[in-house]
Amino acid sequence: MTPQERAVHYEALYQKYQDQINQLQMIVDQHEEFLPMFKELSDYYSSQAYFDDLDASNSGKIDPNIPQGIYSEDQLYNLFFQHHQMALQILDLASEMLKQ
């Protein structure tokens, strides 16, 4: 590669990576705002209130026009699993970023 070709090539790499880092920073910032929601869901899922509400949902005591997906067998569990897997992936990514 000539110096001019390298300048074009590496400037393009820089721009792509800088854009990616900026997007990642926005996502991380947003996710930090949402973590309390996850904690609230997790606390609810393991509470007596959840099991009482699940019984109410199953016995038709909650208006059927109200969405009740959180009382499905797997919906919240799948979210918790996805959250855990994503956290592991982020740890792996952070480790790789620090090794560079």
C-alpha positions in Angstrom: 0.0 0.0 0.0 1.1 3.5 -0.7 1.1 6.1 2.0 -2.0 7.6 0.4 -3.8 4.2 0.3 -2.9 3.6 4.0 -4.2 7.1 5.0 -7.5 6.3 3.3 -7.7 2.8 4.7 -6.8 3.6 8.3 -9.0 6.8 8.3 -11.9 4.6 7.2 -11.1 2.0 10.0 -10.9 4.8 12.5 -14.3 6.3 11.4 -16.0 3.0 11.6 -14.6 2.1 15.0 -15.3 5.6 16.4 -18.9 5.4 15.2 -19.2 1.9 16.8 -17.8 3.1 20.1 -20.2 6.0 20.1 -23.2 3.7 19.5 -22.0 1.3 22.2 -21.6 4.2 24.7 -25.2 5.3 24.0 -26.5 1.7 24.5 -24.5 1.3 27.7 -25.8 4.6 29.1 -29.4 3.6 28.3 -29.0 0.2 29.8 -27.7 1.6 33.0 -31.0 3.5 33.2 -33.0 0.3 32.7 -31.2 -1.9 35.3 -33.5 -0.8 38.1 -36.4 -2.1 36.0 -34.7 -5.5 35.8 -34.1 -5.5 39.5 -37.8 -4.7 40.1 -38.9 -7.5 37.8 -36.5 -10.0 39.4 -37.7 -9.0 42.9 -41.3 -9.4 41.8 -40.7 -12.7 40.1 -39.4 -14.2 43.4 -42.0 -12.6 45.7 -45.2 -13.9 47.2 -47.1 -11.1 45.3 -46.0 -12.7 42.0 -47.4 -16.1 43.0 -50.6 -14.5 44.3 -51.0 -12.6 41.0 -50.2 -15.7 39.0 -53.1 -17.5 40.8 -55.3 -14.5 40.2 -54.4 -14.6 36.5 -54.9 -18.4 36.2 -58.3 -18.2 37.9 -59.6 -15.3 35.7 -59.6 -12.7 38.4 -57.5 -10.3 36.2 -59.3 -8.6 33.3 -58.5 -10.7 30.2 -58.0 -7.4 28.2 -55.0 -6.6 30.4 -51.8 -8.2 29.0 -50.6 -10.9 31.3 -47.6 -12.3 29.5 -45.5 -12.0 32.6 -47.6 -14.9 34.0 -46.7 -17.2 31.2 -44.4 -20.1 32.3 -41.3 -18.8 30.5 -41.5 -15.2 29.6 -39.8 -13.7 32.6 -37.4 -16.7 33.0 -36.3 -16.2 29.4 -35.7 -12.5 30.0 -33.5 -13.4 33.0 -31.6 -16.0 31.1 -31.1 -13.5 28.2 -29.9 -10.9 30.7 -27.4 -13.3 32.2 -26.1 -14.4 28.8 -25.8 -10.8 27.7 -23.8 -10.0 30.8 -21.4 -12.8 30.1 -21.0 -11.7 26.5 -20.3 -8.1 27.7 -17.7 -9.4 30.1 -16.0 -11.4 27.3 -16.1 -8.3 25.1 -14.7 -6.1 27.8 -11.9 -8.6 28.4 -11.0 -8.6 24.7 -11.1 -4.9 24.5 -8.7 -4.5 27.4 -6.3 -7.1 25.8 -6.0 -5.0 22.6 
